[in-house]
């Protein structure tokens, strides 16, 4: 009951995406299962900081990554904070929990010449599927939108007069992203092909599958992985890599950090600063090569 009330809070008050809400739910159910198996306690709210610490130790011993462990800790922090605010618990056991230190992982990105090869040579923009795939990749790279944001884009989100795209990000926060005339032309070409392919069907979202169904996360992931595999040997070939590439290339070209933050829809600069790494590394290399004391 406590889990469901919290899930409803995330869904209807915080307005988190289905994917995010599902991640919270899975984390809580996993902890609940551990509590039942280890301590015969069916209610999460009965957990003390000692129970939570033992779960963390178990996860670490099982080889679960620090990143994943910290995400689950974050879930419990949000859960108990909500329960304390509602008066369900009098003390928050998470106040005595320290998250494991996590080494900074630099974002994977595709080199600009590889992006050019991908968009100019690899994707064959013939027929509905080809045009759709090209638009999918161009939108991810040219706007830096998240996969969930891409899936929910509508034709009406484009403002052709101002050359902008309206995106609803995490927590339904709205942001405007500039788009190029060529991207708008590609959108129009896609819509024309979609009309020829499916006639007068009405669609709630911009991008659809070959069967005229709303696009879904796995479809986008498989398409991006398929095409990126032709130009890069990166271990990560997900839609998020194109978002990382978008931000990294902006940073390398000298874009201000605050501007990149706004375009990505980050709530704080801390999440954006990681993209400065590659720019700084290039400066270090230039200094080492060109400066007499380098």
Order of alpha helices (4+ residues) and beta strands (2+ residues): alpha-alpha-alpha-alpha-alpha-alpha-alpha-beta-beta-beta-alpha-alpha-alpha-alpha-alpha
